[in-house]
Amino acid sequence: MNNNRVIFVFLFLCISCISFAQNAHVKGVILDNQKRPVVDVNISSLGNITQSDSNGFFEIDVPANKKTSLIFTHISLKMMSLTVSLKPNEIFVFNPVMSNSEEQMGEVFVSSRNKKRVQGITTIDAATIKKIPGANAGIENILKTLPGVNSNNELSTQYAVRGGNYDENLVYVNEVEVYRPFLIRSGQQEGLSFTNTDLVQNVDFSAGGFQAKFGDKLSSVLDITYRKPTQFGASLEASLLGGSMSVDAVSKNKKWSAVTGVRYRNNSLLVNSQDTETNYTPTFADIQTNINYDISKKWQISFLGNISENKYLYQPLTRETKFGTIDQPMALAVYYEGQERDKYDTYFGALKTTYKVSPTLTLKLIGSLFHTTEQEHFDILAQYRLGNVGEEQDASQVDFTRGIGSQLSHARNDLDALIANAEIKGFKEWLNDSQLEFGLKYTRESIRDRVAEWEMIDSAGFSINPPIVILPKNNEPYQPYTGPLLPYQDVRATNYNTINRFSGYAQYNKKSEIGSNQVWYNIGARFQSWNVLGAAVDGKNQIVFSPRAQFAIKPDWDKDMVFRLSGGLYYQPPFYRELRDLEGVVNPNVKAQQSVQVVLGNDYNFKMWNRPFKWVTEIYYKSLSDVNVYSIDNVRIRYVANNNAKAYAQGLDFRLNGEFVPGTESWISFGYLKTEENYADKGYIARPTDQRLKFAMLFQDYMPNIPSVKLYLNLVYNTGLPGGAPAYSDPYLYQNRLNDYRRVDIGFAKVFVDSSTKVAKANWLKNFKELSVGLEIFNLFNNQNAITNTWVRDVYSKNQYAIPNYMTSRVFNIKLNARL
């Protein structure tokens, strides 16, 4: 923990705090009717006055979170006014054209979401993220309520988007790509997401057809910005699942600012609600900091750091699961010996410097380092009894025993990964409402990995042979078995690999008009070159080129509509996990998976009940080639590590969001998806992420007579995923699906203080900006949702029984939130 102390000491040396107003920024270039820059335009707002320079450029601070008017005046041009409403530290680019014939006096309401709207980006309010209940609350909890985003595991922060898997999603924090541990196989091992919601300012999400400036993944982009504090503040959250604390700090000269958060989580409350009785002592904790230093108005430096230590000790004792039908109820009773000891330590640091070369040119240099050391060690013996049971009996009291057996699982898996990145990015603005963005990046990934795991299974005293090895026929007990005794599964490999990557992008954005219709263009391309070096064999150098484009049009209609068309050729060069096959051996020549994507969307803003609403529709199609086939067990993905398949994904997403209740944002989502793959020309079958139907609702409300009592609802319904088949089975022979996933989480909060509360000076509550106490009920209707099946064999009847592995049942949680 010496690194923790260094960060704490460095942070508190920078904390000499004063309070001042939160601001946003408006900047741009002022033109005349001939598109020439205008010098000496006076721009005023609430007593703050500035002038445009010789290039027509201006920049002015305005108060955040309120409607503010800016007045533009010039000695030879007519006055114009602009009304903005921006978030803290938000930068809005406005390039007005001033006229010499008429004043532009009408109110122009500006929001940065307009830009995100034409890009097909969903913006999620940071306050909503904090309020909505969930077993694993946070940004990912909210994403699972969006159309096209699916997850059947409330203990996990992983999610699948439009037919992709967990490894196909990009996550950025402050423009820095972040990573997750490699060896996680169960949602209850994850503990904490990288993203600390206490530090978040902006959250943008794109489910497909995204721009070239975002990296080389196939499915989605989650782009998160941590806030740059403008005044001292602190927050605290405590619940039965853990707690968090954050501090905002600003120096007296306003050059230094820092936001730091500490988190702790314990999933015992959730895990103890499952069928398996355990001794469970996890420790999930981390510390994050985002430090900013303004060297000058043109030059800023920031540091993002994270230290995470996750220790997972799991000792199962017994399991009792009822299943079957009403006519033939059955039960499985399991008795365990042994334990699992896992540890995941990650260290992450990123340094970013931003320099404004000129009013229209900005350059950024970003360097980051990610280091993870992981161990997965377990020895667990499970002895089971399977049989018929009466409706009123517990699982350990069976009327007739159908099968008995045991399973011994062993693993000694260790991994050490070091990933270094160096990147330069640029942003150039032109006078005709156009911009050029470009970047170049080098990545070095050093992986040291040892895989050693096996599993022995017997049924009624007879060892079960591995399903993927051809052995002599076993006619026991009538004839002696002469074949070898082999473990049911046996994976052993040692890999030392280094991957070097060079990537870059360039894209051009332009806003224009076609007649009286507004249009936006974005054209860009990415490239990546990489090679895999190893102790045994080196891979060949590979390169891919990814052109992408977006087009949006806002017709000159009475109805406020925007139509979007986006897509391109997307590649996903293999990361380490995709290089490792089912035997744990690295194939250095795995090719990048390729996807041709087309997304057609429509946004319709309207008013209902005199309140704002938005209806979003998107249709998408993906044609995939060089597909690397995989299987999913809980959250563990195992690849075949070849490119011998093709696939497709197609679907339709709807989302209605707005103020169903005045002053609060809620939404309803619906999605349809079909994704199939064709491996080795055997024909098309459902992919592991073939989530056909999805319905979700996020709803916020308050009691009319007691407005300080709030209600938050999180509802998700997903049809069943493929994945109910035995491990190592041929997916062309077994296409079973799990049952539908249904879950409702609800939260109630008594708000003592918030931004709308007036507190007397003598009241002790005046010290708080926010204070609330809440009750959360997870899985309100106690639905039994299964993540996988356990397959139990009966050697006498030759039958295999699928016993569902249920997720968490109904759980109550109490939560306290406070902010100074």
HELIX and SHEET records of a PDB file:
HELIX    1   1 ASN A    2  LEU A   13  1                                  12    
HELIX    2   2 ARG A  113  VAL A  118  1                                   6    
HELIX    3   3 ALA A  126  LYS A  131  1                                   6    
HELIX    4   4 ILE A  139  LEU A  143  1                                   5    
HELIX    5   5 TYR A  166  GLU A  168  5                                   3    
HELIX    6   6 GLY A  187  GLN A  189  5                                   3    
HELIX    7   7 THR A  197  LEU A  199  5                                   3    
HELIX    8   8 SER A  268  VAL A  271  1                                   4    
HELIX    9   9 TYR A  576  LEU A  579  1                                   4    
HELIX   10  10 TRP A  764  ASN A  767  5                                   4    
SHEET    1   A 3 PHE A  57  PRO A  63  0                                        
SHEET    2   A 3 ASN A  23  VAL A  29 -1                                        
SHEET    3   A 3 ILE A  91  VAL A  93  1                                        
SHEET    1   B 5 ASN A  48  GLN A  51  0                                        
SHEET    2   B 5 ASN A  42  SER A  45 -1                                        
SHEET    3   B 5 THR A  68  THR A  73 -1                                        
SHEET    4   B 5 MET A  80  VAL A  84 -1                                        
SHEET    5   B 5 PHE A 109  VAL A 110  1                                        
SHEET    1   C 5 THR A 122  ILE A 124  0                                        
SHEET    2   C 5 VAL A 200  SER A 206 -1                                        
SHEET    3   C 5 SER A 220  TYR A 226 -1                                        
SHEET    4   C 5 ASN A 169  VAL A 173  1                                        
SHEET    5   C 5 VAL A 176  GLU A 177 -1                                        
SHEET    1   D 2 VAL A 149  ASN A 150  0                                        
SHEET    2   D 2 ALA A 160  VAL A 161 -1                                        
SHEET    1   E23 THR A 276  TYR A 280  0                                        
SHEET    2   E23 TRP A 299  GLY A 324 -1                                        
SHEET    3   E23 THR A 283  ASP A 294 -1                                        
SHEET    4   E23 TRP A 256  ARG A 265 -1                                        
SHEET    5   E23 GLY A 242  VAL A 250 -1                                        
SHEET    6   E23 GLY A 233  SER A 239 -1                                        
SHEET    7   E23 VAL A 811  ARG A 819 -1                                        
SHEET    8   E23 GLU A 770  PHE A 778 -1                                        
SHEET    9   E23 TYR A 741  VAL A 753 -1                                        
SHEET   10   E23 VAL A 709  ASN A 718 -1                                        
SHEET   11   E23 LEU A 693  TYR A 702 -1                                        
SHEET   12   E23 THR A 664  TYR A 679 -1                                        
SHEET   13   E23 ALA A 645  VAL A 661 -1                                        
SHEET   14   E23 ARG A 611  SER A 625 -1                                        
SHEET   15   E23 GLN A 593  MET A 608 -1                                        
SHEET   16   E23 ASP A 560  GLN A 572 -1                                        
SHEET   17   E23 GLN A 542  LYS A 554 -1                                        
SHEET   18   E23 ASN A 517  GLY A 534 -1                                        
SHEET   19   E23 GLN A 489  ILE A 514 -1                                        
SHEET   20   E23 SER A 434  SER A 459 -1                                        
SHEET   21   E23 PHE A 400  TRP A 430 -1                                        
SHEET   22   E23 LEU A 361  ASN A 388 -1                                        
SHEET   23   E23 PRO A 329  SER A 358 -1                                        
SHEET    1   F13 THR A 276  TYR A 280  0                                        
SHEET    2   F13 TRP A 299  GLY A 324 -1                                        
SHEET    3   F13 THR A 283  ASP A 294 -1                                        
SHEET    4   F13 TRP A 256  ARG A 265 -1                                        
SHEET    5   F13 GLY A 242  VAL A 250 -1                                        
SHEET    6   F13 GLY A 233  SER A 239 -1                                        
SHEET    7   F13 VAL A 811  ARG A 819 -1                                        
SHEET    8   F13 GLU A 770  PHE A 778 -1                                        
SHEET    9   F13 TYR A 741  VAL A 753 -1                                        
SHEET   10   F13 VAL A 709  ASN A 718 -1                                        
SHEET   11   F13 LEU A 693  TYR A 702 -1                                        
SHEET   12   F13 THR A 664  TYR A 679 -1                                        
SHEET   13   F13 TYR A 684  ALA A 686 -1                                        
SHEET    1   G21 THR A 276  TYR A 280  0                                        
SHEET    2   G21 TRP A 299  GLY A 324 -1                                        
SHEET    3   G21 THR A 283  ASP A 294 -1                                        
SHEET    4   G21 TRP A 256  ARG A 265 -1                                        
SHEET    5   G21 GLY A 242  VAL A 250 -1                                        
SHEET    6   G21 GLY A 233  SER A 239 -1                                        
SHEET    7   G21 VAL A 811  ARG A 819 -1                                        
SHEET    8   G21 GLU A 770  PHE A 778 -1                                        
SHEET    9   G21 TYR A 741  VAL A 753 -1                                        
SHEET   10   G21 VAL A 709  ASN A 718 -1                                        
SHEET   11   G21 LEU A 693  TYR A 702 -1                                        
SHEET   12   G21 THR A 664  TYR A 679 -1                                        
SHEET   13   G21 ALA A 645  VAL A 661 -1                                        
SHEET   14   G21 ARG A 611  SER A 625 -1                                        
SHEET   15   G21 GLN A 593  MET A 608 -1                                        
SHEET   16   G21 ASP A 560  GLN A 572 -1                                        
SHEET   17   G21 GLN A 542  LYS A 554 -1                                        
SHEET   18   G21 ASN A 517  GLY A 534 -1                                        
SHEET   19   G21 GLN A 489  ILE A 514 -1                                        
SHEET   20   G21 SER A 434  SER A 459 -1                                        
SHEET   21   G21 PHE A 462  SER A 463 -1                                        
SHEET    1   H 2 TYR A 630  ASP A 633  0                                        
SHEET    2   H 2 ARG A 636  TYR A 639 -1                                        
SHEET    1   I 2 ALA A 786  ASP A 794  0                                        
SHEET    2   I 2 ASN A 799  TYR A 806 -1                                        
END                                                                             
